[in-house]
Amino acid sequence: MVLAGFIVLGITVERRKRSLFRSALAIAGYVILIAVLLYGSEWILMNSLLAQADARTLGLYRHALGEGQEEVGTGTSAAYRPHHYLNFVLNPDAAYLGQKQFNAEYLIRRTEEIRSRPSVKWRALVLGGSTTFGEGLPAESDTWPYQFEQRLRARYGAEFDVINGGVGNYNVVENMLHYLLLLESLEPDVVILYVGINDVHPRLFDDIKPDYSNSRLAWRSDVNVLPHVNPALLMVPFYHWYIFQEVAKGEFAHLNTYVQRPYPPVSTWRSALARNGTSVYKQHLTDFVQLLQAQGRTVIVVPQVFIPRTDQDFETVFAEGVAQHEAINKDVARRLGAVYLEAVSGTGMFDKDDLVDNCHFNDRGGRHMADLLFAELQDARVFSTFKDIR
């Protein structure tokens, strides 16, 4: 009987061990299944997000994970860096949308070597903001100054330059300072001004100041460019997704984070435009055109393209400011004898398909602008005023 009892007890214990083992296997299986579902879902989600992300967001995300090549860090944006006189300039160490394309000497967007002035028959310098720089276009070859240069060279020869001196966020004051400090030494025959949009911004803040200090800040060095990544959490499901979302918000790398005060409520913009008229912009533009003309440069003023995509105040009110500045552009050009390419702003010359938003050209828009400029400047006989050009 005792022996039988031990046998029964042994069988019971063995069954319980097998049951516990099976339970452990089942639990382990569930854990593995959940992990596969979580990590698999994240893998699918991240591959989809990365495939659809623009090059800037993708580059910043990879840099946040320690995989990028952009030279960024605390107090330096991906595309810009502080400057002792200009407040901010393009960062020649950075890769813009995946490509290094900034000239370190002149702090402009140009990959082709800038030749000595005696080796060039004719040179134009284009000044403006992001709409000149080519914001959002990964390839420099898609920007309208580059396309304009190609049309000139195809018609007149390789000894023609069109230098893109546009810098994102620059207003006419910053364009003038950039010219005086660095770009004047390029000795352009012609200076093309595509300005006015960025000078609307200071009119939306408080009472406008002649130096735009009511809206501008000295470069903030305490801003973190990218979200902090905790290496210990990189294996946690959906942590990569969280980092991507933080980068995609654009709050870490946008230049305004460093150099501009927060916008006042949109509901105040119309009254601010009425209060802060166009006189400050008019004076700055007048001074700049007169300076260029005193140096013997031909000045060409190109109307800015701005097409609101919505009927919301942030676009419609801003468009009113752009229109007011365009009237100033036309008045100053005609009063001072500069070339004003009014035909560029004609009804139907551009449409929404030429733009990525309300003012920045896509590659099609860049080609369109270059075609219009080339045709209009030929009609104005701008090119024929220089020797050795037929």
C-alpha positions, 0 to 999 in steps of 0.5 A: 500500500505504501509503495502504491501511494508513492507511485501515485504521488510520483505520477501526480507530481510528474503530471503537475511538472508537465502541466507547469512546463506546458503553462510556461511554454504557453506563456512564453509563446504568448509573450513571443507572439505579442513581441512579434506583433508589436515589433512587426507592427512597428517595423511596418509602420516605420517603413511606411512613415520613412518611405513617405517622409520628406528628405529633411525629416528623414535626415533629422530622424536618422541624425537623432538616432546617431545615423545622420551626417548633418553637423547639428547640435545644441544651438545650431540648426540643420541648415543654419548657424549663428553669425557674428554680424548677420545673426544667422547664415546658411551652415556650410557643414550641413547637408540640405535635404540629404545633399551638401550644397552650400558655399562656405565662402559666400554662405549661399546655395551653390555647388559649382565653383565660383569663378574669378570675375575676370573669367566671367563675361556677365554675372547676375546675383539674385537676392531674396529669401526662401522663395529664391533659395528654393526651400523644399527642393532637394536638388539645387538644379530645380531652383529658378536661379539655377534654371535661369543660369542654364537658359542664359548659358544655352543662349550666350555661352558658358561665361555667364553666371547667375548666383543664387544669394537667397537665404531662407527667412532673410528680409530686405535688411538681411539681404542688404547686410549679406550683400555688403559683407560677403556678396559685393565681392562677386562684382555682379553686373546685375542684381535681381531682387525677389523680396517683400514677403519676409518683410511682412512678418515684422509688421505683424508684431507689436509696433514695427521698429526700423531694425525689425527688433519687434519680431527678431531675436538674437540667435538663441543658443539654448535651443535643442535642435533634436529630441533627446533619445534615450539609448536604453529605450531604443528596444522598447516597441514604438519608441522609434515611432515616438522619436519620428513624431517628435522630429516630424513636428518641426519644432526642433529644427525650424529657424524661427525657433532660434531667431523670431518671437512667437507670432501674435494671434492671427486675429490681430494681424489685420489691425497690425498691418494697418498700424504698421504700414509700409514705410519701413520696408519702403525706406529699406528697399529704396536705400538698397536700390540706390546703393546698388545703382551707385555702384553701377549695378543694374537692378531688376525687381521681380514681383513675388508670387503668393497664391493663398490656398485657403480663405483663412486669415493667416493666408488672406491677411498675409497676402494683403501684406504681400500685395502692399509690398509689391506696390512698393516694389513697383513704385521704388523701381519706377521712381529710381529707374530700376527694371520692374518685370511687371509681366511676371505678376500678370494674371494667370502667369502662375497657378497653384500647380507651380507651388508647393504651398502658397509661395515656394516654387516646385520644380515645375514652378522654378522652370516656369519662373526661369522661362518668364525671366529669360524672356522678359529680360531679353525683351527689356534688352538687359543682356544686350547692354554688355560687351561681347554679348550678341 
